[in-house]
Amino acid sequence: MVTKCLLILLAIFLSCVHVSGFIKKVVIVGLFDQNEADMKQNLDIQRMFESSVKVVKEERHENEELSNVFLKPEVTDIETDTLFEVSLKVCELVKTGIVGIFGPQEKLTAEYVQSICDILEVPHISVRQDSSESTQSRGLSLNLYPHVSSLSRIYDQLVTDLKWKSFAILYENTDSLIRMHLLLKRWDSHGNSAFMYHLGHGLNYRKIPRTSINCIAWHRILCRQAMKKIKTSEIENIIIDCSSKILSEVLKQAQQVGILSEKHRVIVTCLDLQTLDLEPYQYSGVNFTGLRLIDPEDPIVQQTLKKHKKEWGLDDASQLQVEPALMYDAVQLFARAFKQLKDAIKGDVKNLPCDGSDRWEHGLSLSNFMRSTETRGLTGLVKFDRDGFRSNIQLDIVRLTENGLKKIGIWNSTNGKNIDWIPETKESNIELNLQNKTFIVLISLTEPYGYVKESHTNLIGNERYEGFGVDIIDSISQILKFNYTLQVEKDYGVFNNRTKEWSGMLGKIRTDQADFAITDLTITEERQMAVDFTNPFMNLGISILFRKPGKKSPSLFSFLSPFSNEVWSYLIGVYIIVSLLFFVMGRLCPAEWNNPYPCIEEAEELENQFTFKNAFWFAIGAIMQQGSEIAPIGISTRMMASLWWFFCLIMVSSYTANLAAFLTVETPVKSFENVEELANQNHIKYGAKYAGATLKFFQHSDHSTYKKMYDYMTANKDEVLPKENKHGVEKVKTEDYAFLMESSSIEYIVERECAVSQVGGLLDEKGYGIAMKKNSPYRHNFNAAILKLSESGSISELKKKWWEEKRGGGKCKEDGGSNSAEELGVPHVGGVFFVLTIGVVLSFVYTIFELLWDVAQTSIRENVPFKEELMSELKFIIKFSGSKSTRRRNGASSKSENNSTRECTPPYGFIPTVITTSPTDDK
């Protein structure tokens, strides 16, 4: 018996643990294609998947980001010939309970798996090149491969910076056309032209006729021989866009045809270029430019390769392919996101049948955690934008020299249209020039980027200023060993269409009156035409500043909130049904029929305590936890009563547990949740800084909602477009007004102004950079210094310092940190007083009705005037002293305070005989 009880307790404990949190080990699935053509690459991706899971397991005790994360890999090979077999395998896997699916690589199969995952709300992670041009979020799927829109931009920017007027594109398939779509738009009447040549479908790319598309006459389709046509034409600029599996053969045949010579300039778009053997082309003299996502010299890449060198069979980091490396980073990102999910949500994995309607309720949350998580891996910074596509992508521009591939530039997707070309000058000379120079650096007194330092003494020079921007330029100067002089400039700079000149900071930089400018200067396309910017030292976006939502006043009947209307309805229904059952069972149960006169052994009449009124009274007494004078006698009624008491115990306990939360927690009332709701209402005004970058964003946006907002702001510019950000903040605090501004500024304000808060997410992505003269030789060095500060965490520390600590930072966090319970006011419990008042009034009314009814019955029975009998009753009541009364009999009526009772007749007319005895009777 004891063993059985212990087993029951153990089962209860395990069930509680299961309910309270995720199971210890969760399963992630890797789907890998069984495709002979890509067998080696698929094996490499699978090896990276298993290695990354192994690293998570090894580091969960050392790395706080991976603590308590137990991932179990499930590797599944799938045939890409039939989608039916794929669906069966995926459905079998989700039935066992999994938290994520990785892969596969084949396009059609991956999209089919993704559709299943979206239906079941299971995260799906891809690492393949997706040619879809859609920029909308695709369910719960995340793809770590750079999006086609980002790749199109870098190809277009390369051609722009290299000043190619005419060029030919050798393409593999229709996906290549999508990646090249920006280049295909470059045709114009000034001689810019592009020619398309299809590489065909065979192994011999030299002789097979290809389709040629001349962008000058787009509608004409001509069949030509691809490489021979380029050889015999005057085209010297060539773009080769194909996969890594055929790139080696394409380059080999291109060299044989003779289009890799000294007079030709070639761009190869494949991100795996560094993994090929390029030695045959190093001495050809061709101007050979390529792209790479993986930097072999990156410390993270070096450390990771060193850890897995034997396992992966790689001798050098340059042999790492993109898709396997992305799979490694994908598992690392997933593990960190799952750790955040476990910390935030008490849930569990769910077995999901494909033919049912069940969904994993935590799948969307896990996907959102992945989108908001940032980590550095083999492919650089892994970060996603609001649509679930990878952002902040950094690609290296490499050129083939006699010594191999050499890095000549850097492109970052956040840095607009700029490519950071590394100057040909030797690094030692640049450093020497920096060390011997003193630069003029422009700052603005904009919080928190620049302040006049508070001091009791007169300060001179750079000592007069402090702030986030001042600290950053000082840190960069310490790294690059240069001197600087700070100058304050209020105007950031605008372009004058009449004079064709720039004012403010940008104007001074262009006219050599200053060297650099650092403040909250947004990198925009218009400004990049005037000056160069470094890589962003801060990434941000436009958001909404609005007053903090007021707390919703509790309703009069807030004490009913612990239960839903449906539960209250069921509770009332159950109460009525159980009361009626007590009434019926009481009449059916023989034990409930009692002798009302115990002195008579064989009574002719029996009494039942479960009358209609008593049954309802007994049931309500149990609900109110007060009990009653009625006690069930029969086994059946006692069993019924026990079950009813148990039901009431659980319901009352649940009600009491939730009552405190519902009475003390006050729900904030939000006027709007996002920018769409703000744009579609009429009672709240909104605006941005006049002539600022935020307003220009709305001006140049193609989004219908943003266009509508811009039209409203310009139509009401005197009311909604303040000249300064501080004026906009004041309008938010004092008026029904929402202010659109950069998220970094909002973060700073909400740390100090407790009456305002940020509403919604970011409307765009942009960055603040350091401005310098066009084609400045110092740009690369500044970028390297900023990257060093970012990787070391110095920029994050400076931001925390100036946002949360200095100049009043953290004020609102201190105000909102109270742990004590708030006292309840009348609005919280007013409904209880209301119910009591209504009940008392109804009881009093019913008492008056009973009195009048009884007086009427007595007056009829005793043949006494109603008024006389009523006055008699009222006179007795208002004495407030007697507790017993005598009823009128035979026309006489009296009220007394004596211990008199109503006349009573023994049952059945029985009159007992009294027998007396005396002491002499015993003699």
Secondary structure, 3 states (H helix, E strand, C coil): CHHHHHHHHHHHHHHHHHHHCCCCCEEEEEEEECCHHHHHHHHHHHHHHHHHHHHHHHHCCCCHHHCCCCEEEEEEEECCCCHHHHHHHHHHHHHCCCCEEECCCCHHHHHHHHHHHHHHCCCEEECCCCCCCCCCCCCCEEECCCCHHHHHHHHHHHHHHCCCCEEEEEECCHHHHHHCHHHHCCCCCCCCEEEEEECCCCCCCCCCEEEEEEHHHCCCEEEEEHHHHHHHCCCCEEEEECCHHHHHHHHHHHHHHCCCCCCCEEEECCCEHHHCCCHHHCCCCCEEEEEECCCCCCHHHHHHHHHHHHHHCCCCHHHCCHHHHHHHHHHHHHHHHHHHHHHHCCCCCCCCCCCCCCCCCCHHHHHHHHHHCCEEECCEEEEECCCCEEECCEEEEEEEECCEEEEEEEEECCCCCCEEECCCCCHHHHHHHHHCCEEEEEECCCCCCCEECCCCCCCCHHHHEECHHHHHHHHHHHHHCCEEEEEECCCCCCEECCCCEECHHHHHHHCCCCCEECCCCECCHHHHCCCEECCCCEEECEEEEEECCEECCCCCCHHHCCCCHHHHHHHHHHHHHHHHHHHHHHHHCHHHEECCCCCCCCCCCCEECCCHHHHHHHHHHHHCCCCCCCCCCCHHHHHHHHHHHHHHHHHHHHHHHHHHHHHHCCCEECCCCCHHHHHCCCCCEEEECCCCHHHHHHHHCCCHHHHHHHHHHHHCHHHHCCCCHHHHHHHHHHCCEEEEEEHHHHHHHHCCCCCEEEECCCCCCEEECCEECCCCCCHHHHHHHHHHHHHHCHHHHHHHHHHHHCCCCCHHHHHCCCCCCCCCCHHHHHHHHHHHHHHHHHHHHHHHHHHHHHHHHHHHHCCCCHHHHHHHHHHHHCCCCCCCCEEEECCEEECCCCCCCCCCCCHHHCCCCCCCCCHHHHC
